[in-house]
Amino acid sequence: MYFVYILKSLSTGRNYVGFTKDLDSRLAQHNRGSVTSTKPYRPWEIIYSEDKETQVEARNREKYLKSAAGRRWRKKMGM
């Protein structure tokens, strides 16, 4: 099982999209500063997640959420 997630920076309001096998551990990594791309925008909270059966499905969904169409969907959903 894999999770696709959207984080929101509590300090800047910026969003981050990713996927992982262990959602709680990954959030802790983001908030510890272990992820270079999110370190300057800590702390983070999970605002959305969905589960996928395979890594390929999760990666494809992550790519969609990062695309222009995915950004429109996120905006429509209030994220």
N, CA, C and O atoms as a Maestro MAE file, in Angstrom:
{
 s_m_m2io_version
 :::
 2.0.0
}

f_m_ct {
 s_m_title
 :::
 protein
 m_atom[316] {
  # First column is atom index #
  i_m_mmod_type
  r_m_x_coord
  r_m_y_coord
  r_m_z_coord
  i_m_residue_number
  s_m_chain_name
  s_m_pdb_residue_name
  s_m_pdb_atom_name
  i_m_atomic_number
  :::
  1 25 0.839 -1.177 0.000 1 A "MET " " N  " 7
  2 3 0.000 0.000 0.000 1 A "MET " " CA " 6
  3 2 0.889 1.247 0.000 1 A "MET " " C  " 6
  4 15 1.860 1.335 0.751 1 A "MET " " O  " 8
  5 25 0.540 2.192 -0.845 2 A "TYR " " N  " 7
  6 3 1.241 3.471 -0.954 2 A "TYR " " CA " 6
  7 2 0.252 4.605 -0.716 2 A "TYR " " C  " 6
  8 15 -0.950 4.451 -0.932 2 A "TYR " " O  " 8
  9 25 0.765 5.730 -0.275 3 A "PHE " " N  " 7
  10 3 -0.057 6.901 -0.018 3 A "PHE " " CA " 6
  11 2 0.435 8.073 -0.852 3 A "PHE " " C  " 6
  12 15 1.631 8.357 -0.901 3 A "PHE " " O  " 8
  13 25 -0.494 8.743 -1.503 4 A "VAL " " N  " 7
  14 3 -0.221 10.014 -2.169 4 A "VAL " " CA " 6
  15 2 -0.723 11.075 -1.211 4 A "VAL " " C  " 6
  16 15 -1.825 10.959 -0.676 4 A "VAL " " O  " 8
  17 25 0.076 12.110 -0.990 5 A "TYR " " N  " 7
  18 3 -0.300 13.085 0.025 5 A "TYR " " CA " 6
  19 2 -0.034 14.509 -0.439 5 A "TYR " " C  " 6
  20 15 0.796 14.771 -1.309 5 A "TYR " " O  " 8
  21 25 -0.781 15.416 0.186 6 A "ILE " " N  " 7
  22 3 -0.550 16.844 -0.013 6 A "ILE " " CA " 6
  23 2 -0.313 17.444 1.365 6 A "ILE " " C  " 6
  24 15 -1.113 17.270 2.285 6 A "ILE " " O  " 8
  25 25 0.799 18.150 1.485 7 A "LEU " " N  " 7
  26 3 1.134 18.840 2.723 7 A "LEU " " CA " 6
  27 2 0.916 20.328 2.542 7 A "LEU " " C  " 6
  28 15 1.008 20.855 1.433 7 A "LEU " " O  " 8
  29 25 0.627 20.994 3.641 8 A "LYS " " N  " 7
  30 3 0.524 22.446 3.644 8 A "LYS " " CA " 6
  31 2 1.496 22.988 4.680 8 A "LYS " " C  " 6
  32 15 1.540 22.520 5.818 8 A "LYS " " O  " 8
  33 25 2.273 23.981 4.268 9 A "SER " " N  " 7
  34 3 3.198 24.629 5.186 9 A "SER " " CA " 6
  35 2 2.412 25.546 6.115 9 A "SER " " C  " 6
  36 15 1.647 26.394 5.654 9 A "SER " " O  " 8
  37 25 2.596 25.381 7.405 10 A "LEU " " N  " 7
  38 3 1.906 26.226 8.374 10 A "LEU " " CA " 6
  39 2 2.529 27.611 8.447 10 A "LEU " " C  " 6
  40 15 1.903 28.548 8.943 10 A "LEU " " O  " 8
  41 25 3.761 27.750 7.956 11 A "SER " " N  " 7
  42 3 4.421 29.051 8.019 11 A "SER " " CA " 6
  43 2 4.179 29.903 6.767 11 A "SER " " C  " 6
  44 15 4.137 31.130 6.855 11 A "SER " " O  " 8
  45 25 4.020 29.265 5.610 12 A "THR " " N  " 7
  46 3 3.892 30.033 4.358 12 A "THR " " CA " 6
  47 2 2.614 29.750 3.575 12 A "THR " " C  " 6
  48 15 2.253 30.526 2.690 12 A "THR " " O  " 8
  49 25 1.925 28.657 3.884 13 A "GLY " " N  " 7
  50 3 0.728 28.288 3.123 13 A "GLY " " CA " 6
  51 2 1.028 27.516 1.853 13 A "GLY " " C  " 6
  52 15 0.104 27.145 1.130 13 A "GLY " " O  " 8
  53 25 2.295 27.266 1.565 14 A "ARG " " N  " 7
  54 3 2.727 26.530 0.375 14 A "ARG " " CA " 6
  55 2 2.288 25.069 0.467 14 A "ARG " " C  " 6
  56 15 2.215 24.511 1.562 14 A "ARG " " O  " 8
  57 25 1.996 24.449 -0.679 15 A "ASN " " N  " 7
  58 3 1.640 23.033 -0.737 15 A "ASN " " CA " 6
  59 2 2.782 22.204 -1.289 15 A "ASN " " C  " 6
  60 15 3.615 22.702 -2.047 15 A "ASN " " O  " 8
  61 25 2.817 20.938 -0.904 16 A "TYR " " N  " 7
  62 3 3.796 19.973 -1.405 16 A "TYR " " CA " 6
  63 2 3.074 18.666 -1.660 16 A "TYR " " C  " 6
  64 15 2.277 18.224 -0.832 16 A "TYR " " O  " 8
  65 25 3.347 18.035 -2.813 17 A "VAL " " N  " 7
  66 3 2.729 16.766 -3.191 17 A "VAL " " CA " 6
  67 2 3.805 15.693 -3.230 17 A "VAL " " C  " 6
  68 15 4.890 15.920 -3.766 17 A "VAL " " O  " 8
  69 25 3.511 14.521 -2.663 18 A "GLY " " N  " 7
  70 3 4.451 13.418 -2.693 18 A "GLY " " CA " 6
  71 2 3.745 12.091 -2.508 18 A "GLY " " C  " 6
  72 15 2.522 12.044 -2.372 18 A "GLY " " O  " 8
  73 25 4.522 10.999 -2.503 19 A "PHE " " N  " 7
  74 3 3.959 9.695 -2.183 19 A "PHE " " CA " 6
  75 2 4.957 8.899 -1.358 19 A "PHE " " C  " 6
  76 15 6.162 9.146 -1.408 19 A "PHE " " O  " 8
  77 25 4.440 7.944 -0.600 20 A "THR " " N  " 7
  78 3 5.269 7.176 0.324 20 A "THR " " CA " 6
  79 2 4.560 5.898 0.727 20 A "THR " " C  " 6
  80 15 3.365 5.734 0.483 20 A "THR " " O  " 8
  81 25 5.306 4.994 1.344 21 A "LYS " " N  " 7
  82 3 4.714 3.786 1.928 21 A "LYS " " CA " 6
  83 2 4.281 4.027 3.367 21 A "LYS " " C  " 6
  84 15 3.334 3.397 3.838 21 A "LYS " " O  " 8
  85 25 4.955 4.923 4.070 22 A "ASP " " N  " 7
  86 3 4.693 5.169 5.493 22 A "ASP " " CA " 6
  87 2 4.431 6.665 5.693 22 A "ASP " " C  " 6
  88 15 5.363 7.461 5.807 22 A "ASP " " O  " 8
  89 25 3.168 7.023 5.733 23 A "LEU " " N  " 7
  90 3 2.770 8.428 5.767 23 A "LEU " " CA " 6
  91 2 3.232 9.145 7.035 23 A "LEU " " C  " 6
  92 15 3.729 10.269 6.956 23 A "LEU " " O  " 8
  93 25 3.079 8.527 8.180 24 A "ASP " " N  " 7
  94 3 3.478 9.174 9.439 24 A "ASP " " CA " 6
  95 2 4.981 9.423 9.494 24 A "ASP " " C  " 6
  96 15 5.426 10.490 9.915 24 A "ASP " " O  " 8
  97 25 5.748 8.445 9.071 25 A "SER " " N  " 7
  98 3 7.198 8.581 9.055 25 A "SER " " CA " 6
  99 2 7.640 9.660 8.068 25 A "SER " " C  " 6
  100 15 8.559 10.429 8.348 25 A "SER " " O  " 8
  101 25 6.984 9.707 6.921 26 A "ARG " " N  " 7
  102 3 7.351 10.701 5.910 26 A "ARG " " CA " 6
  103 2 7.043 12.113 6.393 26 A "ARG " " C  " 6
  104 15 7.841 13.025 6.174 26 A "ARG " " O  " 8
  105 25 5.898 12.309 7.047 27 A "LEU " " N  " 7
  106 3 5.570 13.618 7.604 27 A "LEU " " CA " 6
  107 2 6.619 14.030 8.632 27 A "LEU " " C  " 6
  108 15 7.034 15.188 8.668 27 A "LEU " " O  " 8
  109 25 7.041 13.096 9.458 28 A "ALA " " N  " 7
  110 3 8.073 13.388 10.452 28 A "ALA " " CA " 6
  111 2 9.374 13.809 9.772 28 A "ALA " " C  " 6
  112 15 10.051 14.720 10.249 28 A "ALA " " O  " 8
  113 25 9.730 13.161 8.667 29 A "GLN " " N  " 7
  114 3 10.934 13.550 7.921 29 A "GLN " " CA " 6
  115 2 10.820 14.979 7.407 29 A "GLN " " C  " 6
  116 15 11.768 15.758 7.514 29 A "GLN " " O  " 8
  117 25 9.663 15.325 6.849 30 A "HIS " " N  " 7
  118 3 9.453 16.694 6.363 30 A "HIS " " CA " 6
  119 2 9.590 17.696 7.508 30 A "HIS " " C  " 6
  120 15 10.236 18.732 7.349 30 A "HIS " " O  " 8
  121 25 9.000 17.400 8.638 31 A "ASN " " N  " 7
  122 3 9.019 18.338 9.760 31 A "ASN " " CA " 6
  123 2 10.361 18.389 10.490 31 A "ASN " " C  " 6
  124 15 10.663 19.380 11.155 31 A "ASN " " O  " 8
  125 25 11.166 17.337 10.374 32 A "ARG " " N  " 7
  126 3 12.514 17.326 10.949 32 A "ARG " " CA " 6
  127 2 13.495 18.132 10.107 32 A "ARG " " C  " 6
  128 15 14.547 18.547 10.593 32 A "ARG " " O  " 8
  129 25 13.145 18.349 8.843 33 A "GLY " " N  " 7
  130 3 14.058 19.043 7.946 33 A "GLY " " CA " 6
  131 2 14.938 18.106 7.147 33 A "GLY " " C  " 6
  132 15 15.937 18.533 6.568 33 A "GLY " " O  " 8
  133 25 14.577 16.832 7.108 34 A "SER " " N  " 7
  134 3 15.365 15.830 6.385 34 A "SER " " CA " 6
  135 2 15.129 15.862 4.871 34 A "SER " " C  " 6
  136 15 15.871 15.229 4.120 34 A "SER " " O  " 8
  137 25 14.115 16.586 4.420 35 A "VAL " " N  " 7
  138 3 13.799 16.683 2.998 35 A "VAL " " CA " 6
  139 2 14.207 18.078 2.530 35 A "VAL " " C  " 6
  140 15 13.625 19.079 2.946 35 A "VAL " " O  " 8
  141 25 15.204 18.129 1.670 36 A "THR " " N  " 7
  142 3 15.796 19.409 1.257 36 A "THR " " CA " 6
  143 2 14.772 20.374 0.673 36 A "THR " " C  " 6
  144 15 14.792 21.565 0.984 36 A "THR " " O  " 8
  145 25 13.874 19.868 -0.175 37 A "SER " " N  " 7
  146 3 12.935 20.756 -0.864 37 A "SER " " CA " 6
  147 2 11.867 21.349 0.051 37 A "SER " " C  " 6
  148 15 11.262 22.363 -0.297 37 A "SER " " O  " 8
  149 25 11.624 20.745 1.208 38 A "THR " " N  " 7
  150 3 10.592 21.258 2.107 38 A "THR " " CA " 6
  151 2 11.147 21.876 3.388 38 A "THR " " C  " 6
  152 15 10.403 22.483 4.158 38 A "THR " " O  " 8
  153 25 12.437 21.726 3.616 39 A "LYS " " N  " 7
  154 3 13.057 22.183 4.863 39 A "LYS " " CA " 6
  155 2 12.792 23.657 5.183 39 A "LYS " " C  " 6
  156 15 12.484 23.964 6.334 39 A "LYS " " O  " 8
  157 25 12.896 24.588 4.218 40 A "PRO " " N  " 7
  158 3 12.710 26.009 4.557 40 A "PRO " " CA " 6
  159 2 11.273 26.402 4.924 40 A "PRO " " C  " 6
  160 15 11.041 27.504 5.422 40 A "PRO " " O  " 8
  161 25 10.319 25.516 4.684 41 A "TYR " " N  " 7
  162 3 8.904 25.877 4.834 41 A "TYR " " CA " 6
  163 2 8.232 25.167 6.005 41 A "TYR " " C  " 6
  164 15 7.004 25.133 6.083 41 A "TYR " " O  " 8
  165 25 9.018 24.602 6.912 42 A "ARG " " N  " 7
  166 3 8.466 23.886 8.065 42 A "ARG " " CA " 6
  167 2 7.720 24.830 8.989 42 A "ARG " " C  " 6
  168 15 8.009 26.026 8.999 42 A "ARG " " O  " 8
  169 25 6.782 24.336 9.755 43 A "PRO " " N  " 7
  170 3 6.262 22.970 9.867 43 A "PRO " " CA " 6
  171 2 5.178 22.673 8.823 43 A "PRO " " C  " 6
  172 15 4.597 23.581 8.228 43 A "PRO " " O  " 8
  173 25 4.928 21.384 8.621 44 A "TRP " " N  " 7
  174 3 3.964 20.907 7.631 44 A "TRP " " CA " 6
  175 2 2.839 20.143 8.307 44 A "TRP " " C  " 6
  176 15 3.017 19.553 9.373 44 A "TRP " " O  " 8
  177 25 1.659 20.166 7.659 45 A "GLU " " N  " 7
  178 3 0.548 19.321 8.088 45 A "GLU " " CA " 6
  179 2 -0.033 18.640 6.856 45 A "GLU " " C  " 6
  180 15 0.013 19.188 5.755 45 A "GLU " " O  " 8
  181 25 -0.577 17.450 7.047 46 A "ILE " " N  " 7
  182 3 -1.218 16.718 5.952 46 A "ILE " " CA " 6
  183 2 -2.612 17.301 5.757 46 A "ILE " " C  " 6
  184 15 -3.405 17.354 6.697 46 A "ILE " " O  " 8
  185 25 -2.910 17.741 4.531 47 A "ILE " " N  " 7
  186 3 -4.248 18.258 4.253 47 A "ILE " " CA " 6
  187 2 -5.045 17.306 3.367 47 A "ILE " " C  " 6
  188 15 -6.258 17.463 3.224 47 A "ILE " " O  " 8
  189 25 -4.365 16.309 2.765 48 A "TYR " " N  " 7
  190 3 -5.057 15.356 1.906 48 A "TYR " " CA " 6
  191 2 -4.178 14.130 1.722 48 A "TYR " " C  " 6
  192 15 -2.957 14.247 1.613 48 A "TYR " " O  " 8
  193 25 -4.794 12.955 1.688 49 A "SER " " N  " 7
  194 3 -4.069 11.738 1.334 49 A "SER " " CA " 6
  195 2 -5.042 10.736 0.733 49 A "SER " " C  " 6
  196 15 -6.236 10.742 1.035 49 A "SER " " O  " 8
  197 25 -4.516 9.892 -0.107 50 A "GLU " " N  " 7
  198 3 -5.292 8.793 -0.669 50 A "GLU " " CA " 6
  199 2 -4.363 7.600 -0.817 50 A "GLU " " C  " 6
  200 15 -3.159 7.763 -1.017 50 A "GLU " " O  " 8
  201 25 -4.923 6.396 -0.719 51 A "ASP " " N  " 7
  202 3 -4.088 5.207 -0.818 51 A "ASP " " CA " 6
  203 2 -4.205 4.568 -2.196 51 A "ASP " " C  " 6
  204 15 -5.248 4.617 -2.848 51 A "ASP " " O  " 8
  205 25 -3.100 3.970 -2.610 52 A "LYS " " N  " 7
  206 3 -2.996 3.289 -3.897 52 A "LYS " " CA " 6
  207 2 -2.377 1.918 -3.663 52 A "LYS " " C  " 6
  208 15 -1.567 1.740 -2.753 52 A "LYS " " O  " 8
  209 25 -2.760 0.956 -4.486 53 A "GLU " " N  " 7
  210 3 -2.273 -0.411 -4.326 53 A "GLU " " CA " 6
  211 2 -0.803 -0.570 -4.694 53 A "GLU " " C  " 6
  212 15 -0.073 -1.304 -4.028 53 A "GLU " " O  " 8
  213 25 -0.361 0.116 -5.755 54 A "THR " " N  " 7
  214 3 0.999 -0.088 -6.246 54 A "THR " " CA " 6
  215 2 1.774 1.221 -6.291 54 A "THR " " C  " 6
  216 15 1.196 2.308 -6.271 54 A "THR " " O  " 8
  217 25 3.089 1.091 -6.350 55 A "GLN " " N  " 7
  218 3 3.951 2.257 -6.458 55 A "GLN " " CA " 6
  219 2 3.703 2.992 -7.775 55 A "GLN " " C  " 6
  220 15 3.747 4.222 -7.818 55 A "GLN " " O  " 8
  221 25 3.443 2.250 -8.837 56 A "VAL " " N  " 7
  222 3 3.179 2.864 -10.142 56 A "VAL " " CA " 6
  223 2 1.912 3.718 -10.088 56 A "VAL " " C  " 6
  224 15 1.896 4.835 -10.606 56 A "VAL " " O  " 8
  225 25 0.855 3.204 -9.468 57 A "GLU " " N  " 7
  226 3 -0.386 3.981 -9.332 57 A "GLU " " CA " 6
  227 2 -0.145 5.249 -8.507 57 A "GLU " " C  " 6
  228 15 -0.641 6.322 -8.850 57 A "GLU " " O  " 8
  229 25 0.609 5.118 -7.433 58 A "ALA " " N  " 7
  230 3 0.885 6.274 -6.568 58 A "ALA " " CA " 6
  231 2 1.704 7.317 -7.316 58 A "ALA " " C  " 6
  232 15 1.417 8.511 -7.230 58 A "ALA " " O  " 8
  233 25 2.718 6.875 -8.047 59 A "ARG " " N  " 7
  234 3 3.555 7.814 -8.793 59 A "ARG " " CA " 6
  235 2 2.756 8.525 -9.876 59 A "ARG " " C  " 6
  236 15 2.924 9.726 -10.087 59 A "ARG " " O  " 8
  237 25 1.890 7.789 -10.560 60 A "ASN " " N  " 7
  238 3 1.061 8.408 -11.593 60 A "ASN " " CA " 6
  239 2 0.109 9.445 -11.004 60 A "ASN " " C  " 6
  240 15 -0.099 10.504 -11.596 60 A "ASN " " O  " 8
  241 25 -0.464 9.148 -9.854 61 A "ARG " " N  " 7
  242 3 -1.367 10.100 -9.207 61 A "ARG " " CA " 6
  243 2 -0.600 11.332 -8.730 61 A "ARG " " C  " 6
  244 15 -1.088 12.456 -8.844 61 A "ARG " " O  " 8
  245 25 0.604 11.114 -8.193 62 A "GLU " " N  " 7
  246 3 1.442 12.237 -7.770 62 A "GLU " " CA " 6
  247 2 1.755 13.135 -8.970 62 A "GLU " " C  " 6
  248 15 1.663 14.359 -8.875 62 A "GLU " " O  " 8
  249 25 2.118 12.530 -10.083 63 A "LYS " " N  " 7
  250 3 2.420 13.309 -11.294 63 A "LYS " " CA " 6
  251 2 1.204 14.101 -11.751 63 A "LYS " " C  " 6
  252 15 1.332 15.249 -12.175 63 A "LYS " " O  " 8
  253 25 0.016 13.487 -11.666 64 A "TYR " " N  " 7
  254 3 -1.207 14.204 -12.038 64 A "TYR " " CA " 6
  255 2 -1.426 15.398 -11.114 64 A "TYR " " C  " 6
  256 15 -1.710 16.499 -11.586 64 A "TYR " " O  " 8
  257 25 -1.299 15.193 -9.814 65 A "LEU " " N  " 7
  258 3 -1.554 16.272 -8.860 65 A "LEU " " CA " 6
  259 2 -0.569 17.426 -9.018 65 A "LEU " " C  " 6
  260 15 -0.880 18.557 -8.647 65 A "LEU " " O  " 8
  261 25 0.619 17.151 -9.568 66 A "LYS " " N  " 7
  262 3 1.612 18.193 -9.806 66 A "LYS " " CA " 6
  263 2 1.429 18.865 -11.165 66 A "LYS " " C  " 6
  264 15 2.054 19.892 -11.431 66 A "LYS " " O  " 8
  265 25 0.585 18.305 -12.025 67 A "SER " " N  " 7
  266 3 0.355 18.860 -13.367 67 A "SER " " CA " 6
  267 2 -0.594 20.055 -13.292 67 A "SER " " C  " 6
  268 15 -1.177 20.336 -12.245 67 A "SER " " O  " 8
  269 25 -0.737 20.749 -14.414 68 A "ALA " " N  " 7
  270 3 -1.663 21.888 -14.469 68 A "ALA " " CA " 6
  271 2 -3.087 21.442 -14.155 68 A "ALA " " C  " 6
  272 15 -3.799 22.120 -13.414 68 A "ALA " " O  " 8
  273 25 -3.505 20.315 -14.710 69 A "ALA " " N  " 7
  274 3 -4.856 19.807 -14.441 69 A "ALA " " CA " 6
  275 2 -5.010 19.450 -12.965 69 A "ALA " " C  " 6
  276 15 -6.053 19.704 -12.363 69 A "ALA " " O  " 8
  277 25 -3.976 18.865 -12.393 70 A "GLY " " N  " 7
  278 3 -4.011 18.511 -10.971 70 A "GLY " " CA " 6
  279 2 -4.043 19.733 -10.085 70 A "GLY " " C  " 6
  280 15 -4.726 19.732 -9.060 70 A "GLY " " O  " 8
  281 25 -3.319 20.783 -10.454 71 A "ARG " " N  " 7
  282 3 -3.365 22.030 -9.682 71 A "ARG " " CA " 6
  283 2 -4.757 22.650 -9.752 71 A "ARG " " C  " 6
  284 15 -5.248 23.184 -8.757 71 A "ARG " " O  " 8
  285 25 -5.394 22.582 -10.919 72 A "ARG " " N  " 7
  286 3 -6.775 23.083 -11.033 72 A "ARG " " CA " 6
  287 2 -7.698 22.280 -10.132 72 A "ARG " " C  " 6
  288 15 -8.556 22.854 -9.461 72 A "ARG " " O  " 8
  289 25 -7.536 20.952 -10.104 73 A "TRP " " N  " 7
  290 3 -8.359 20.091 -9.253 73 A "TRP " " CA " 6
  291 2 -8.138 20.445 -7.783 73 A "TRP " " C  " 6
  292 15 -9.092 20.548 -7.011 73 A "TRP " " O  " 8
  293 25 -6.853 20.631 -7.399 74 A "ARG " " N  " 7
  294 3 -6.553 20.996 -6.019 74 A "ARG " " CA " 6
  295 2 -7.184 22.328 -5.651 74 A "ARG " " C  " 6
  296 15 -7.708 22.482 -4.547 74 A "ARG " " O  " 8
  297 25 -7.139 23.287 -6.561 75 A "LYS " " N  " 7
  298 3 -7.727 24.591 -6.299 75 A "LYS " " CA " 6
  299 2 -9.252 24.479 -6.145 75 A "LYS " " C  " 6
  300 15 -9.848 25.095 -5.261 75 A "LYS " " O  " 8
  301 25 -9.865 23.680 -7.024 76 A "LYS " " N  " 7
  302 3 -11.307 23.461 -6.962 76 A "LYS " " CA " 6
  303 2 -11.705 22.814 -5.629 76 A "LYS " " C  " 6
  304 15 -12.772 23.103 -5.088 76 A "LYS " " O  " 8
  305 25 -10.847 21.945 -5.111 77 A "MET " " N  " 7
  306 3 -11.120 21.257 -3.845 77 A "MET " " CA " 6
  307 2 -10.731 22.094 -2.630 77 A "MET " " C  " 6
  308 15 -10.924 21.670 -1.490 77 A "MET " " O  " 8
  309 25 -10.179 23.292 -2.879 78 A "GLY " " N  " 7
  310 3 -9.820 24.176 -1.775 78 A "GLY " " CA " 6
  311 2 -8.470 23.896 -1.148 78 A "GLY " " C  " 6
  312 15 -8.242 24.224 0.017 78 A "GLY " " O  " 8
  313 25 -7.573 23.291 -1.912 79 A "MET " " N  " 7
  314 3 -6.234 22.953 -1.377 79 A "MET " " CA " 6
  315 2 -5.187 23.857 -1.972 79 A "MET " " C  " 6
  316 15 -4.006 23.730 -1.648 79 A "MET " " O  " 8
  :::
 }
 m_bond[315] {
  # First column is bond index #
  i_m_from
  i_m_to
  i_m_order
  :::
  1 1 2 1
  2 2 3 1
  3 3 4 2
  4 3 5 1
  5 5 6 1
  6 6 7 1
  7 7 8 2
  8 7 9 1
  9 9 10 1
  10 10 11 1
  11 11 12 2
  12 11 13 1
  13 13 14 1
  14 14 15 1
  15 15 16 2
  16 15 17 1
  17 17 18 1
  18 18 19 1
  19 19 20 2
  20 19 21 1
  21 21 22 1
  22 22 23 1
  23 23 24 2
  24 23 25 1
  25 25 26 1
  26 26 27 1
  27 27 28 2
  28 27 29 1
  29 29 30 1
  30 30 31 1
  31 31 32 2
  32 31 33 1
  33 33 34 1
  34 34 35 1
  35 35 36 2
  36 35 37 1
  37 37 38 1
  38 38 39 1
  39 39 40 2
  40 39 41 1
  41 41 42 1
  42 42 43 1
  43 43 44 2
  44 43 45 1
  45 45 46 1
  46 46 47 1
  47 47 48 2
  48 47 49 1
  49 49 50 1
  50 50 51 1
  51 51 52 2
  52 51 53 1
  53 53 54 1
  54 54 55 1
  55 55 56 2
  56 55 57 1
  57 57 58 1
  58 58 59 1
  59 59 60 2
  60 59 61 1
  61 61 62 1
  62 62 63 1
  63 63 64 2
  64 63 65 1
  65 65 66 1
  66 66 67 1
  67 67 68 2
  68 67 69 1
  69 69 70 1
  70 70 71 1
  71 71 72 2
  72 71 73 1
  73 73 74 1
  74 74 75 1
  75 75 76 2
  76 75 77 1
  77 77 78 1
  78 78 79 1
  79 79 80 2
  80 79 81 1
  81 81 82 1
  82 82 83 1
  83 83 84 2
  84 83 85 1
  85 85 86 1
  86 86 87 1
  87 87 88 2
  88 87 89 1
  89 89 90 1
  90 90 91 1
  91 91 92 2
  92 91 93 1
  93 93 94 1
  94 94 95 1
  95 95 96 2
  96 95 97 1
  97 97 98 1
  98 98 99 1
  99 99 100 2
  100 99 101 1
  101 101 102 1
  102 102 103 1
  103 103 104 2
  104 103 105 1
  105 105 106 1
  106 106 107 1
  107 107 108 2
  108 107 109 1
  109 109 110 1
  110 110 111 1
  111 111 112 2
  112 111 113 1
  113 113 114 1
  114 114 115 1
  115 115 116 2
  116 115 117 1
  117 117 118 1
  118 118 119 1
  119 119 120 2
  120 119 121 1
  121 121 122 1
  122 122 123 1
  123 123 124 2
  124 123 125 1
  125 125 126 1
  126 126 127 1
  127 127 128 2
  128 127 129 1
  129 129 130 1
  130 130 131 1
  131 131 132 2
  132 131 133 1
  133 133 134 1
  134 134 135 1
  135 135 136 2
  136 135 137 1
  137 137 138 1
  138 138 139 1
  139 139 140 2
  140 139 141 1
  141 141 142 1
  142 142 143 1
  143 143 144 2
  144 143 145 1
  145 145 146 1
  146 146 147 1
  147 147 148 2
  148 147 149 1
  149 149 150 1
  150 150 151 1
  151 151 152 2
  152 151 153 1
  153 153 154 1
  154 154 155 1
  155 155 156 2
  156 155 157 1
  157 157 158 1
  158 158 159 1
  159 159 160 2
  160 159 161 1
  161 161 162 1
  162 162 163 1
  163 163 164 2
  164 163 165 1
  165 165 166 1
  166 166 167 1
  167 167 168 2
  168 167 169 1
  169 169 170 1
  170 170 171 1
  171 171 172 2
  172 171 173 1
  173 173 174 1
  174 174 175 1
  175 175 176 2
  176 175 177 1
  177 177 178 1
  178 178 179 1
  179 179 180 2
  180 179 181 1
  181 181 182 1
  182 182 183 1
  183 183 184 2
  184 183 185 1
  185 185 186 1
  186 186 187 1
  187 187 188 2
  188 187 189 1
  189 189 190 1
  190 190 191 1
  191 191 192 2
  192 191 193 1
  193 193 194 1
  194 194 195 1
  195 195 196 2
  196 195 197 1
  197 197 198 1
  198 198 199 1
  199 199 200 2
  200 199 201 1
  201 201 202 1
  202 202 203 1
  203 203 204 2
  204 203 205 1
  205 205 206 1
  206 206 207 1
  207 207 208 2
  208 207 209 1
  209 209 210 1
  210 210 211 1
  211 211 212 2
  212 211 213 1
  213 213 214 1
  214 214 215 1
  215 215 216 2
  216 215 217 1
  217 217 218 1
  218 218 219 1
  219 219 220 2
  220 219 221 1
  221 221 222 1
  222 222 223 1
  223 223 224 2
  224 223 225 1
  225 225 226 1
  226 226 227 1
  227 227 228 2
  228 227 229 1
  229 229 230 1
  230 230 231 1
  231 231 232 2
  232 231 233 1
  233 233 234 1
  234 234 235 1
  235 235 236 2
  236 235 237 1
  237 237 238 1
  238 238 239 1
  239 239 240 2
  240 239 241 1
  241 241 242 1
  242 242 243 1
  243 243 244 2
  244 243 245 1
  245 245 246 1
  246 246 247 1
  247 247 248 2
  248 247 249 1
  249 249 250 1
  250 250 251 1
  251 251 252 2
  252 251 253 1
  253 253 254 1
  254 254 255 1
  255 255 256 2
  256 255 257 1
  257 257 258 1
  258 258 259 1
  259 259 260 2
  260 259 261 1
  261 261 262 1
  262 262 263 1
  263 263 264 2
  264 263 265 1
  265 265 266 1
  266 266 267 1
  267 267 268 2
  268 267 269 1
  269 269 270 1
  270 270 271 1
  271 271 272 2
  272 271 273 1
  273 273 274 1
  274 274 275 1
  275 275 276 2
  276 275 277 1
  277 277 278 1
  278 278 279 1
  279 279 280 2
  280 279 281 1
  281 281 282 1
  282 282 283 1
  283 283 284 2
  284 283 285 1
  285 285 286 1
  286 286 287 1
  287 287 288 2
  288 287 289 1
  289 289 290 1
  290 290 291 1
  291 291 292 2
  292 291 293 1
  293 293 294 1
  294 294 295 1
  295 295 296 2
  296 295 297 1
  297 297 298 1
  298 298 299 1
  299 299 300 2
  300 299 301 1
  301 301 302 1
  302 302 303 1
  303 303 304 2
  304 303 305 1
  305 305 306 1
  306 306 307 1
  307 307 308 2
  308 307 309 1
  309 309 310 1
  310 310 311 1
  311 311 312 2
  312 311 313 1
  313 313 314 1
  314 314 315 1
  315 315 316 2
  :::
 }
}
